[in-house]
Amino acid sequence: MKYRLAIGSLLIGSLVLSGCSQNREMTKEDREVEKNVVTGVAAIGGALMANALGMDSNAGKVVVGAVTGFTARKIYEDVNKDTASDPNTDVTPVNINGQEYIQVEVKDVNFRSGSATLEPSELSRLKPVLDALNNYPNTRVYVEGHTDSDGSNEFNQQLSENRAKNVAFYLMDNGITRDRIVTYGYGEERPIASNATAEGKRMNRRVTFLISEI
């Protein structure tokens, strides 16, 4: 039943996005409706979507020492260079189920606690990923949202999905087509720091990108 719910939610979300995003004459009001509908649909399926698609980024993940693919290697080099001044962004080549990805983990992202809205000053931290996606159109990006442990599991699950969706809309607003973006939310399930401190919670409110060739 959960599996069906996840697939159903994904299909609905895809239909909503394809119907709206391909309309180049959308008004500002239409755009807001699109965001609200798609974000609401995303909250139904949760991280089940990722599992239903076989894209659990923790399953079978292996950090690789060398990047073999030409595009992956260029993305790795470019994003590393463009994030060199950002100590809270890690760029790592990984292999998941035989597929090569460039993982970009943007930590200490200024999502206000309990909010899915990024501060405008934080958007510049996403630009290296945006530039890579624009420069290499034969790629797809998986956007993962994460939260700290404040609030209930259900609230944090939906919040993480909304955060991933908001980042996806930022990418779409800047030239990345919706068919190249897949979003997941993992709630508070995957902390990278202790939720016992304010600093740890800030690190856990993060966005992870996995970029692969299509």
C-alpha positions in Angstrom: 0.0 0.0 0.0 2.8 2.4 0.9 4.6 1.5 -2.3 1.5 2.3 -4.4 1.0 5.6 -2.6 4.6 6.6 -3.4 4.3 5.8 -7.0 0.9 7.4 -7.3 2.2 10.6 -5.7 5.2 10.7 -8.0 3.0 10.3 -11.1 0.6 13.0 -9.9 3.5 15.3 -9.2 5.0 14.6 -12.6 1.7 15.3 -14.4 1.2 18.5 -12.5 4.7 19.7 -13.2 4.6 18.8 -16.9 1.2 20.5 -17.3 2.3 23.7 -15.7 6.0 24.1 -16.4 5.6 23.7 -20.1 3.3 26.7 -20.3 5.6 29.6 -21.1 2.8 32.1 -20.6 2.2 31.4 -16.9 1.4 34.4 -14.7 3.0 35.0 -11.4 -0.2 33.7 -9.7 -0.2 30.6 -11.8 3.4 29.9 -10.8 2.5 30.2 -7.1 -0.4 27.7 -7.6 2.1 25.3 -9.3 4.5 25.5 -6.4 1.7 25.0 -3.8 0.2 22.0 -5.6 3.4 20.2 -6.3 4.7 20.8 -2.8 1.5 19.5 -1.4 1.6 16.4 -3.6 5.2 15.8 -2.6 4.2 15.7 1.1 1.9 12.6 0.4 4.6 10.2 -0.7 7.5 11.2 1.4 10.8 9.3 1.2 8.8 6.3 0.0 9.3 7.8 -3.5 13.0 7.3 -3.3 12.7 3.7 -2.1 10.1 2.9 -4.7 12.5 4.2 -7.4 15.4 2.3 -6.0 17.3 5.6 -5.3 18.1 5.4 -1.7 21.4 7.3 -1.7 22.7 5.5 1.4 22.2 2.1 0.0 25.3 0.7 -1.7 27.0 4.1 -1.7 30.8 3.9 -2.2 33.1 6.9 -2.2 35.3 6.5 -5.2 38.9 7.6 -5.4 38.9 8.5 -9.1 36.2 9.9 -11.3 36.1 7.9 -14.6 33.4 9.6 -16.7 34.4 12.7 -18.6 31.3 14.7 -17.6 31.5 13.6 -14.0 35.1 14.5 -13.8 34.5 18.0 -15.3 31.6 18.6 -12.9 33.7 17.4 -9.9 36.5 19.8 -10.9 34.2 22.8 -11.6 32.1 22.5 -8.5 35.2 21.9 -6.3 36.7 25.1 -7.8 33.6 27.1 -7.4 33.0 26.0 -3.8 36.6 26.3 -2.6 35.8 29.4 -0.5 32.8 27.6 1.2 34.0 25.4 4.0 30.6 24.0 4.6 30.1 22.5 1.1 31.6 19.1 0.4 32.1 17.7 -3.1 32.6 13.9 -3.3 32.5 11.4 -6.2 30.4 8.4 -5.2 29.1 5.2 -6.8 25.6 4.0 -6.1 24.5 0.7 -7.5 27.0 0.9 -10.3 26.2 4.5 -11.3 28.7 7.3 -10.8 27.5 10.5 -9.1 29.0 13.7 -7.9 27.6 14.4 -4.5 27.5 18.0 -3.4 26.5 18.5 0.3 25.6 22.0 1.2 25.7 22.1 5.0 24.7 24.8 7.5 22.1 26.1 5.0 20.2 29.0 6.4 16.7 27.4 6.4 15.1 29.0 9.4 14.1 26.4 11.9 10.7 25.0 10.9 10.8 26.8 7.5 11.3 25.6 4.0 12.3 29.1 2.7 15.9 29.8 1.9 17.3 33.1 2.8 18.2 35.1 -0.4 21.9 35.3 0.8 22.0 31.5 0.8 21.0 31.1 -2.9 24.6 32.0 -4.0 25.8 28.8 -2.3 23.7 26.8 -4.8 25.1 28.6 -7.8 28.0 26.2 -8.4 25.5 23.3 -8.8 23.2 25.5 -11.0 26.2 26.4 -13.2 27.3 22.8 -13.5 23.8 21.8 -14.6 23.6 24.6 -17.1 27.1 23.8 -18.5 26.4 20.0 -18.8 22.9 19.6 -20.1 23.3 15.8 -20.3 22.9 15.5 -16.5 20.2 14.9 -14.0 20.2 16.1 -10.4 18.7 14.4 -7.3 17.9 17.0 -4.6 17.6 15.7 -1.0 16.2 17.8 1.8 17.1 17.2 5.4 16.0 18.7 8.8 17.2 18.8 12.4 15.2 16.9 15.1 13.0 19.7 16.3 9.4 18.8 15.8 7.6 15.5 15.1 8.8 13.0 12.6 5.8 13.7 10.4 6.4 17.4 10.4 10.1 17.0 9.6 9.3 14.6 6.8 7.0 17.1 5.1 9.4 20.0 5.8 12.3 18.2 4.2 10.3 17.5 1.1 9.2 21.1 0.9 12.8 22.2 1.3 13.9 20.0 -1.6 11.0 21.3 -3.7 11.9 24.9 -3.1 15.5 24.3 -4.2 14.1 22.5 -7.3 12.0 25.5 -8.1 15.1 27.7 -7.8 16.8 25.5 -10.3 13.8 25.6 -12.6 13.5 29.3 -12.4 17.1 29.5 -13.6 17.0 27.4 -16.7 17.0 23.7 -15.5 14.1 21.8 -17.0 11.9 19.9 -14.6 12.5 16.5 -16.2 16.2 16.8 -15.1 15.3 17.2 -11.4 14.1 14.6 -8.9 13.5 15.6 -5.3 13.4 13.5 -2.1 12.9 14.4 1.6 14.5 12.4 4.4 13.3 14.4 7.4 15.5 14.0 10.4 16.5 10.4 9.5 20.1 11.2 8.4 21.8 13.6 10.7 25.5 14.4 10.1 26.0 16.2 13.4 24.5 16.0 16.9 21.1 17.4 17.3 21.9 18.2 21.0 23.6 21.5 20.0 22.4 24.5 18.0 25.5 24.2 15.8 24.7 20.5 15.1 21.1 21.4 14.2 22.3 24.0 11.7 24.5 21.5 10.0 21.6 19.0 9.8 19.4 21.6 8.0 21.0 20.9 4.7 20.6 20.1 1.0 22.4 17.3 -0.8 22.7 17.1 -4.6 23.6 14.0 -6.5 24.5 14.8 -10.1 24.7 12.0 -12.8 24.8 11.7 -16.5 21.4 11.0 -18.1 
